[in-house]
């Protein structure tokens, strides 16, 4: 047989094989699931049985608040649910104010049904701004991290947004509520000065007394490098050294004496809102919490094992 005839015979046999096999695959494809799951064929005689490989769904995470609008003395009930829970792994929550500053961080235990909840108090000294706040939720391991968010508002509308034991301080069109107490007079209002980094409090002093201001660091602070510095206090334009300053993690509490007839107190610092970005300590806390949670579940090591 010539070489050309051998090639022709091979071509005919190959074509017959393709035509015979094609319909079997065609019938198999038409019977595959339209969901797009991966499939694995197992031949049985002339029929191919298709067994789907189930691809696990992602971890859903839901998050809600009991209301969408709150005032400055509210308790926010936050509830949520996760599916396909990982025993012992908490949900991490982070709350940001309208400027993006972090004002709350928490870790919540998930029960056996996948539910979790917490309560947040809006009277915290970090919650000084009116507007829309965002709660971010995070759950899962490094390989399957899931995130969600929800929003709520703290009402605005002038001085009436602050409570009776809070001083209304304005900066442009923004309102900040500062907890305070006073004896010997009344505080009639306050303003924040951006360029001078000053909180100015207006008084009507009917006798000698004192005012105590619980000033959030996110509103006004005094720093010397990374350490706390001293505020410069003026009472009716005269420097006042006889005041106390009690710092805490999120606020500076100043108690300032005044005499009868005092009309104005000025507190001058080195940092004023909105110079602050997200609060670094809280952001660092989130990072540490996430690293600990992930390493505990995945066995992730940061130091070599000898």
C-alpha positions as a Markdown table, in Angstrom:
| # | Residue | x | y | z |
|---|---|---|---|---|
| 1 | Unk | 0.0 | 0.0 | 0.0 |
| 2 | Unk | 1.4 | 3.4 | -0.9 |
| 3 | Unk | 2.2 | 6.0 | 1.7 |
| 4 | Unk | -0.7 | 8.3 | 0.4 |
| 5 | Unk | -3.2 | 5.5 | 0.8 |
| 6 | Unk | -2.0 | 4.8 | 4.4 |
| 7 | Unk | -2.5 | 8.5 | 5.3 |
| 8 | Unk | -5.9 | 8.5 | 3.8 |
| 9 | Unk | -7.0 | 5.4 | 5.8 |
| 10 | Unk | -5.7 | 6.9 | 9.0 |
| 11 | Unk | -7.6 | 10.1 | 8.3 |
| 12 | Unk | -10.9 | 8.2 | 7.7 |
| 13 | Unk | -10.5 | 6.2 | 11.0 |
| 14 | Unk | -9.8 | 9.3 | 13.0 |
| 15 | Unk | -12.8 | 11.1 | 11.6 |
| 16 | Unk | -15.0 | 8.1 | 12.4 |
| 17 | Unk | -13.7 | 8.1 | 16.0 |
| 18 | Unk | -14.5 | 11.8 | 16.4 |
| 19 | Unk | -18.0 | 11.5 | 15.0 |
| 20 | Unk | -18.8 | 8.6 | 17.3 |
| 21 | Unk | -17.5 | 10.2 | 20.5 |
| 22 | Unk | -19.0 | 13.7 | 19.9 |
| 23 | Unk | -22.6 | 12.9 | 20.6 |
| 24 | Unk | -21.8 | 11.3 | 23.9 |
| 25 | Unk | -20.1 | 14.5 | 25.1 |
| 26 | Unk | -22.8 | 16.6 | 23.7 |
| 27 | Unk | -25.5 | 14.8 | 25.6 |
| 28 | Unk | -23.4 | 15.0 | 28.7 |
| 29 | Unk | -22.9 | 18.8 | 28.5 |
| 30 | Unk | -26.7 | 19.4 | 28.0 |
| 31 | Unk | -27.3 | 17.6 | 31.3 |
| 32 | Unk | -24.9 | 19.6 | 33.3 |
| 33 | Unk | -26.1 | 22.0 | 36.0 |
| 34 | Unk | -26.6 | 25.6 | 34.9 |
| 35 | Unk | -25.2 | 26.8 | 38.3 |
| 36 | Unk | -21.7 | 26.6 | 37.0 |
| 37 | Unk | -20.4 | 24.1 | 39.7 |
| 38 | Unk | -17.4 | 22.1 | 38.7 |
| 39 | Unk | -18.2 | 18.5 | 37.5 |
| 40 | Unk | -16.4 | 15.2 | 37.5 |
| 41 | Unk | -17.3 | 12.6 | 34.8 |
| 42 | Unk | -17.3 | 8.9 | 35.7 |
| 43 | Unk | -17.7 | 6.7 | 32.6 |
| 44 | Unk | -20.1 | 3.7 | 32.8 |
| 45 | Unk | -20.5 | 1.8 | 29.5 |
| 46 | Unk | -21.6 | 4.2 | 26.8 |
| 47 | Unk | -23.1 | 6.7 | 29.3 |
| 48 | Unk | -21.1 | 9.2 | 31.3 |
| 49 | Unk | -22.5 | 9.8 | 34.8 |
| 50 | Unk | -21.9 | 13.4 | 36.0 |
| 51 | Unk | -21.4 | 14.0 | 39.8 |
| 52 | Unk | -21.3 | 17.7 | 40.8 |
| 53 | Unk | -18.5 | 18.9 | 43.1 |
| 54 | Unk | -20.2 | 21.2 | 45.7 |
| 55 | Unk | -18.3 | 24.5 | 46.1 |
| 56 | Unk | -18.9 | 25.9 | 49.7 |
| 57 | Unk | -20.7 | 29.2 | 49.8 |
| 58 | Unk | -18.9 | 32.2 | 51.3 |
| 59 | Unk | -19.5 | 33.2 | 54.9 |
| 60 | Unk | -22.5 | 35.7 | 55.0 |
| 61 | Unk | -22.3 | 38.4 | 57.7 |
| 62 | Unk | -25.2 | 40.7 | 58.6 |
| 63 | Unk | -25.3 | 43.7 | 60.8 |
| 64 | Unk | -28.2 | 46.0 | 61.9 |
| 65 | Unk | -29.0 | 48.6 | 64.5 |
| 66 | Unk | -32.4 | 48.9 | 66.3 |
| 67 | Unk | -32.9 | 52.5 | 64.9 |
| 68 | Unk | -31.4 | 54.7 | 62.2 |
| 69 | Unk | -31.4 | 58.0 | 64.2 |
| 70 | Unk | -30.2 | 58.6 | 67.7 |
| 71 | Unk | -29.4 | 61.6 | 70.0 |
| 72 | Unk | -26.4 | 62.2 | 72.2 |
| 73 | Unk | -27.7 | 60.3 | 75.1 |
| 74 | Unk | -28.8 | 57.1 | 73.4 |
| 75 | Unk | -28.0 | 53.4 | 73.6 |
| 76 | Unk | -27.6 | 51.7 | 70.3 |
| 77 | Unk | -28.5 | 48.1 | 70.1 |
| 78 | Unk | -26.4 | 46.3 | 67.5 |
| 79 | Unk | -27.3 | 42.8 | 66.4 |
| 80 | Unk | -25.9 | 40.5 | 63.7 |
| 81 | Unk | -25.7 | 37.0 | 62.4 |
| 82 | Unk | -23.0 | 34.9 | 60.7 |
| 83 | Unk | -23.4 | 31.5 | 58.9 |
| 84 | Unk | -21.0 | 28.7 | 59.0 |
| 85 | Unk | -19.6 | 29.8 | 62.3 |
| 86 | Unk | -16.0 | 29.1 | 63.4 |
| 87 | Unk | -16.1 | 28.0 | 67.0 |
| 88 | Unk | -14.3 | 30.5 | 69.3 |
| 89 | Unk | -13.8 | 33.2 | 66.7 |
| 90 | Unk | -15.3 | 36.6 | 67.6 |
| 91 | Unk | -16.8 | 39.3 | 65.3 |
| 92 | Unk | -14.8 | 42.5 | 65.3 |
| 93 | Unk | -16.7 | 45.8 | 65.2 |
| 94 | Unk | -15.4 | 49.2 | 64.4 |
| 95 | Unk | -17.4 | 52.5 | 64.5 |
| 96 | Unk | -16.4 | 55.6 | 62.5 |
| 97 | Unk | -17.8 | 59.1 | 62.8 |
| 98 | Unk | -18.7 | 61.3 | 59.8 |
| 99 | Unk | -15.0 | 62.3 | 59.4 |
| 100 | Unk | -13.8 | 58.7 | 59.4 |
| 101 | Unk | -12.3 | 58.9 | 62.9 |
| 102 | Unk | -12.6 | 55.6 | 64.8 |
| 103 | Unk | -14.7 | 56.1 | 67.9 |
| 104 | Unk | -15.4 | 52.5 | 69.0 |
| 105 | Unk | -13.8 | 49.1 | 68.7 |
| 106 | Unk | -15.2 | 45.9 | 70.1 |
| 107 | Unk | -15.0 | 42.1 | 69.8 |
| 108 | Unk | -18.3 | 40.2 | 70.1 |
| 109 | Unk | -18.9 | 36.6 | 71.0 |
| 110 | Unk | -20.9 | 34.5 | 68.5 |
| 111 | Unk | -23.3 | 32.1 | 70.0 |
| 112 | Unk | -24.0 | 28.5 | 68.7 |
| 113 | Unk | -26.7 | 29.8 | 66.4 |
| 114 | Unk | -24.4 | 32.4 | 64.8 |
| 115 | Unk | -26.0 | 35.4 | 66.5 |
| 116 | Unk | -24.2 | 38.3 | 68.3 |
| 117 | Unk | -25.1 | 41.6 | 69.8 |
| 118 | Unk | -23.8 | 44.6 | 71.8 |
| 119 | Unk | -24.9 | 48.0 | 73.1 |
| 120 | Unk | -23.1 | 51.2 | 72.4 |
| 121 | Unk | -23.5 | 54.5 | 74.3 |
| 122 | Unk | -23.5 | 57.7 | 72.2 |
| 123 | Unk | -22.6 | 59.9 | 75.2 |
| 124 | Unk | -18.9 | 58.8 | 74.9 |
| 125 | Unk | -16.6 | 61.9 | 74.7 |
| 126 | Unk | -15.4 | 60.6 | 71.3 |
| 127 | Unk | -18.8 | 61.0 | 69.7 |
| 128 | Unk | -18.7 | 64.7 | 69.3 |
| 129 | Unk | -20.0 | 65.1 | 65.7 |
| 130 | Unk | -23.5 | 65.1 | 64.3 |
| 131 | Unk | -24.1 | 63.2 | 61.1 |
| 132 | Unk | -23.8 | 59.7 | 59.7 |
| 133 | Unk | -21.8 | 57.1 | 61.6 |
| 134 | Unk | -20.7 | 53.7 | 60.1 |
| 135 | Unk | -20.3 | 50.4 | 61.8 |
| 136 | Unk | -18.0 | 47.9 | 60.1 |
| 137 | Unk | -18.1 | 44.2 | 60.9 |
| 138 | Unk | -15.4 | 41.7 | 60.2 |
| 139 | Unk | -15.4 | 37.9 | 60.7 |
| 140 | Unk | -13.5 | 34.9 | 59.4 |
| 141 | Unk | -9.9 | 33.7 | 59.0 |
| 142 | Unk | -7.2 | 35.1 | 56.7 |
| 143 | Unk | -8.3 | 32.7 | 53.9 |
| 144 | Unk | -12.0 | 33.6 | 54.2 |
| 145 | Unk | -12.4 | 37.0 | 55.8 |
| 146 | Unk | -15.9 | 38.5 | 55.4 |
| 147 | Unk | -16.9 | 42.2 | 56.0 |
| 148 | Unk | -20.1 | 44.1 | 56.2 |
| 149 | Unk | -21.3 | 47.6 | 57.3 |
| 150 | Unk | -24.3 | 49.5 | 58.4 |
| 151 | Unk | -25.0 | 53.2 | 59.1 |
| 152 | Unk | -27.0 | 55.4 | 61.5 |
| 153 | Unk | -27.2 | 59.1 | 62.3 |
| 154 | Unk | -26.8 | 61.3 | 65.3 |
| 155 | Unk | -29.1 | 64.2 | 65.0 |
| 156 | Unk | -28.0 | 67.7 | 64.2 |
| 157 | Unk | -29.9 | 70.9 | 64.5 |
| 158 | Unk | -28.0 | 73.5 | 66.6 |
| 159 | Unk | -27.5 | 73.7 | 70.3 |
| 160 | Unk | -30.6 | 71.6 | 71.0 |
| 161 | Unk | -28.6 | 68.5 | 69.9 |
| 162 | Unk | -26.5 | 68.7 | 73.1 |
| 163 | Unk | -27.8 | 67.7 | 76.5 |
| 164 | Unk | -28.3 | 70.0 | 79.4 |
| 165 | Unk | -25.0 | 68.9 | 81.0 |
| 166 | Unk | -23.1 | 69.4 | 77.7 |
| 167 | Unk | -21.6 | 72.6 | 76.3 |
| 168 | Unk | -22.4 | 73.3 | 72.7 |
| 169 | Unk | -19.2 | 74.3 | 70.9 |
| 170 | Unk | -19.4 | 75.3 | 67.2 |
| 171 | Unk | -16.7 | 75.3 | 64.5 |
| 172 | Unk | -18.0 | 76.7 | 61.3 |
| 173 | Unk | -21.2 | 74.8 | 60.7 |
| 174 | Unk | -20.2 | 71.8 | 62.9 |
| 175 | Unk | -21.4 | 71.2 | 66.4 |
| 176 | Unk | -19.5 | 69.5 | 69.2 |
| 177 | Unk | -20.9 | 68.6 | 72.6 |
| 178 | Unk | -18.6 | 68.9 | 75.6 |
| 179 | Unk | -19.5 | 67.5 | 79.0 |
| 180 | Unk | -19.2 | 70.2 | 81.8 |
| 181 | Unk | -20.3 | 71.3 | 85.2 |
| 182 | Unk | -20.2 | 74.8 | 86.7 |
| 183 | Unk | -20.7 | 76.6 | 90.0 |
| 184 | Unk | -21.1 | 80.3 | 90.6 |
| 185 | Unk | -22.6 | 81.1 | 87.2 |
| 186 | Unk | -23.8 | 79.8 | 83.9 |
| 187 | Unk | -22.1 | 79.0 | 80.6 |
| 188 | Unk | -23.9 | 80.7 | 77.7 |
| 189 | Unk | -22.1 | 79.1 | 74.8 |
| 190 | Unk | -18.7 | 78.2 | 73.3 |
| 191 | Unk | -16.8 | 78.3 | 70.0 |
| 192 | Unk | -13.7 | 76.6 | 68.6 |
| 193 | Unk | -11.1 | 78.6 | 66.8 |
| 194 | Unk | -9.3 | 76.7 | 64.0 |
| 195 | Unk | -6.3 | 79.0 | 63.5 |
| 196 | Unk | -5.7 | 79.7 | 67.2 |
| 197 | Unk | -6.6 | 76.2 | 68.3 |
| 198 | Unk | -8.7 | 77.6 | 71.0 |
| 199 | Unk | -11.9 | 76.7 | 72.9 |
| 200 | Unk | -13.6 | 79.9 | 74.0 |
| 201 | Unk | -16.3 | 79.6 | 76.7 |
| 202 | Unk | -18.7 | 82.5 | 77.4 |
| 203 | Unk | -19.9 | 82.9 | 81.0 |
| 204 | Unk | -22.2 | 84.9 | 83.2 |
| 205 | Unk | -20.5 | 84.7 | 86.6 |
| 206 | Unk | -22.8 | 85.8 | 89.4 |
| 207 | Unk | -20.2 | 84.9 | 92.1 |
| 208 | Unk | -16.8 | 83.3 | 92.4 |
| 209 | Unk | -16.9 | 79.7 | 91.2 |
| 210 | Unk | -15.3 | 77.2 | 88.8 |
| 211 | Unk | -16.1 | 75.3 | 85.6 |
| 212 | Unk | -15.0 | 71.7 | 84.8 |
| 213 | Unk | -14.7 | 70.8 | 81.1 |
| 214 | Unk | -14.3 | 67.2 | 79.9 |
| 215 | Unk | -12.7 | 68.0 | 76.5 |
| 216 | Unk | -12.4 | 65.1 | 74.1 |
| 217 | Unk | -8.9 | 64.8 | 72.6 |
| 218 | Unk | -10.6 | 64.5 | 69.2 |
| 219 | Unk | -11.8 | 68.1 | 69.7 |
| 220 | Unk | -8.9 | 69.9 | 71.4 |
| 221 | Unk | -5.6 | 68.7 | 72.8 |
| 222 | Unk | -2.2 | 69.9 | 73.9 |
| 223 | Unk | 0.8 | 67.9 | 72.9 |
| 224 | Unk | 4.6 | 68.3 | 73.3 |
| 225 | Unk | 5.8 | 65.8 | 70.8 |
| 226 | Unk | 4.1 | 62.5 | 71.6 |
| 227 | Unk | 3.6 | 63.4 | 75.3 |
| 228 | Unk | 0.8 | 65.5 | 76.8 |
| 229 | Unk | 1.6 | 69.2 | 76.9 |
| 230 | Unk | 0.1 | 72.0 | 78.9 |
| 231 | Unk | -2.9 | 74.1 | 77.9 |
| 232 | Unk | -2.6 | 77.9 | 78.0 |
| 233 | Unk | -5.7 | 79.3 | 79.8 |
| 234 | Unk | -6.9 | 82.9 | 79.8 |
| 235 | Unk | -9.7 | 84.2 | 82.0 |
| 236 | Unk | -11.0 | 87.5 | 80.6 |
| 237 | Unk | -7.7 | 87.9 | 78.7 |
| 238 | Unk | -5.4 | 87.3 | 81.7 |
| 239 | Unk | -3.3 | 84.1 | 82.0 |
| 240 | Unk | -4.6 | 81.7 | 84.6 |
| 241 | Unk | -2.2 | 79.2 | 86.2 |
| 242 | Unk | -4.4 | 78.1 | 89.0 |
| 243 | Unk | -6.3 | 75.3 | 87.2 |
| 244 | Unk | -6.1 | 71.5 | 87.2 |
| 245 | Unk | -5.7 | 69.2 | 84.2 |
| 246 | Unk | -6.6 | 65.5 | 84.5 |
| 247 | Unk | -5.8 | 63.6 | 81.4 |
| 248 | Unk | -7.3 | 60.3 | 80.4 |
| 249 | Unk | -7.0 | 58.1 | 77.3 |
| 250 | Unk | -9.6 | 59.9 | 75.3 |
| 251 | Unk | -10.1 | 63.3 | 77.1 |
| 252 | Unk | -8.6 | 66.1 | 79.1 |
| 253 | Unk | -10.5 | 67.3 | 82.1 |
| 254 | Unk | -9.8 | 70.9 | 83.1 |
| 255 | Unk | -11.2 | 72.6 | 86.2 |
| 256 | Unk | -10.8 | 76.4 | 86.0 |
| 257 | Unk | -11.7 | 78.8 | 88.8 |
| 258 | Unk | -13.2 | 82.2 | 88.1 |
| 259 | Unk | -14.3 | 85.3 | 90.0 |
| 260 | Unk | -17.5 | 87.2 | 90.0 |
| 261 | Unk | -18.2 | 89.1 | 86.8 |
| 262 | Unk | -16.1 | 86.8 | 84.6 |
| 263 | Unk | -17.3 | 86.7 | 81.0 |
| 264 | Unk | -14.9 | 84.6 | 79.0 |
| 265 | Unk | -12.5 | 81.7 | 79.4 |
| 266 | Unk | -10.1 | 80.7 | 76.6 |
| 267 | Unk | -8.3 | 77.3 | 76.5 |
| 268 | Unk | -5.5 | 77.2 | 74.0 |
| 269 | Unk | -4.0 | 73.9 | 72.8 |
| 270 | Unk | -1.8 | 72.6 | 70.0 |
| 271 | Unk | -4.2 | 70.3 | 68.1 |
| 272 | Unk | -7.8 | 70.9 | 67.1 |
| 273 | Unk | -10.4 | 69.1 | 65.1 |
| 274 | Unk | -10.5 | 68.3 | 62.2 |
| 275 | Unk | -6.7 | 67.9 | 62.2 |
| 276 | Unk | -7.1 | 64.4 | 63.6 |
| 277 | Unk | -7.3 | 61.5 | 61.3 |
| 278 | Unk | -8.5 | 58.1 | 62.5 |
| 279 | Unk | -7.4 | 57.6 | 66.1 |
| 280 | Unk | -4.1 | 55.8 | 65.9 |
| 281 | Unk | -4.4 | 53.8 | 69.1 |
| 282 | Unk | -7.8 | 52.3 | 68.2 |
| 283 | Unk | -6.6 | 51.5 | 64.7 |
| 284 | Unk | -3.6 | 49.7 | 66.2 |
| 285 | Unk | -5.9 | 47.8 | 68.5 |
| 286 | Unk | -7.9 | 46.6 | 65.6 |
| 287 | Unk | -4.8 | 45.4 | 63.8 |
| 288 | Unk | -3.6 | 43.5 | 66.9 |
| 289 | Unk | -7.0 | 41.9 | 67.5 |
| 290 | Unk | -7.2 | 40.8 | 63.9 |
| 291 | Unk | -3.7 | 39.3 | 64.0 |
| 292 | Unk | -4.3 | 37.4 | 67.2 |
| 293 | Unk | -7.6 | 36.0 | 65.9 |
| 294 | Unk | -6.1 | 34.9 | 62.6 |
| 295 | Unk | -3.0 | 33.4 | 64.1 |
| 296 | Unk | -5.0 | 31.5 | 66.7 |
| 297 | Unk | -7.1 | 29.9 | 64.0 |
| 298 | Unk | -4.6 | 29.3 | 61.3 |
| 299 | Unk | -1.4 | 28.6 | 63.3 |
| 300 | Unk | 0.3 | 31.6 | 61.7 |
| 301 | Unk | 3.8 | 32.2 | 63.1 |
| 302 | Unk | 5.7 | 35.5 | 63.2 |
| 303 | Unk | 8.8 | 34.1 | 64.7 |
| 304 | Unk | 10.8 | 31.2 | 63.4 |
| 305 | Unk | 10.4 | 27.9 | 65.2 |
| 306 | Unk | 13.6 | 26.3 | 66.3 |
